[in-house]
């Protein structure tokens, strides 16, 4: 049961962190007005190093889904899951935490 609960927690955390990484990778910057115009032009770009963290968050999500499946399998056997099955959701939560720390410490370019 604990494996399922930690797997669900890891899946939610991985989804939120992946959404945070994708949302914060978008960069909007404004260029000065072109000659003869009064409005600046708006440009959108992505910060590739930040965007490269999204698949790692997806790996945390995959590990969480595996943890949920292992916990459900243990419950279906009515013997419970083995203690090593708790390592899978803990690894997923650790990966999500590492991605969050790296994404939070990245500097974004200023234009």
C-alpha positions in Angstrom: 0.0 0.0 0.0 2.9 2.4 0.8 4.4 1.7 -2.6 1.1 2.8 -4.3 0.9 6.0 -2.1 4.5 6.9 -2.8 4.0 6.1 -6.5 1.0 8.4 -6.7 2.9 11.2 -4.8 5.8 10.7 -7.2 3.6 10.8 -10.3 1.9 14.0 -9.1 5.3 15.6 -8.3 6.8 14.5 -11.6 3.9 15.9 -13.5 4.1 19.3 -11.7 7.9 19.5 -12.0 7.8 18.7 -15.7 5.1 21.3 -16.3 7.2 23.8 -14.3 10.2 23.0 -16.5 8.3 23.4 -19.7 6.6 26.6 -18.6 9.8 28.2 -17.4 11.7 27.3 -20.5 9.8 29.9 -22.6 11.5 33.2 -23.0 9.7 36.4 -24.2 11.8 39.4 -25.2 11.1 42.7 -26.9 13.2 44.3 -29.5 13.2 48.0 -30.2 10.9 49.4 -32.8 11.9 49.1 -36.4 12.7 52.3 -38.2 9.4 54.1 -38.9 7.4 52.1 -36.4 6.4 53.0 -32.8 5.7 49.6 -31.4 8.5 47.2 -30.3 8.5 43.7 -31.7 7.8 40.7 -29.4 9.8 37.5 -29.9 9.4 34.1 -28.2 12.1 31.6 -27.7 12.9 28.6 -25.5 15.8 28.0 -23.2 17.2 24.7 -24.4 19.2 23.7 -21.3 16.0 24.1 -19.2 13.9 22.2 -21.7 16.4 19.3 -21.6 15.3 18.6 -18.1 11.7 17.6 -19.2 12.6 14.1 -20.2 14.2 13.5 -16.8 11.0 14.5 -15.2 9.3 12.0 -17.5 11.6 9.3 -16.2 10.4 10.1 -12.7 6.9 9.8 -13.9 7.6 6.4 -15.5 9.3 5.1 -12.3 6.2 6.3 -10.4 3.9 4.3 -12.7 6.1 1.3 -12.2 5.9 1.7 -8.5 2.1 1.9 -8.6 2.0 -1.3 -10.7 4.3 -3.1 -8.3 2.3 -2.1 -5.3 -1.0 -3.1 -7.0 0.6 -6.5 -7.9 1.6 -7.0 -4.3 -1.9 -6.2 -3.1 -3.4 -8.6 -5.7 -1.2 -11.4 -4.4 -2.5 -10.6 -0.9 0.9 -10.9 0.6 2.0 -7.3 0.1 4.9 -6.1 -1.9 8.5 -6.7 -0.9 10.5 -4.0 0.8 12.7 -3.5 -2.3 9.6 -2.2 -4.2 9.7 0.9 -2.0 13.1 1.8 -3.7 11.3 2.5 -7.0 9.0 5.3 -5.8 11.8 6.7 -3.6 14.0 6.8 -6.7 11.3 8.6 -8.6 10.9 11.2 -5.8 14.7 11.6 -5.7 14.8 12.2 -9.4 12.0 14.7 -9.2 13.8 16.6 -6.4 17.0 16.7 -8.3 15.3 18.1 -11.4 13.5 20.7 -9.3 16.8 21.8 -7.7 18.6 22.0 -11.0 15.7 23.8 -12.7 15.5 26.3 -9.8 19.2 27.0 -9.9 19.4 27.6 -13.7 19.9 31.2 -14.7 17.7 32.5 -17.5 19.2 34.8 -20.1 18.1 38.4 -20.0 17.7 40.3 -23.2 
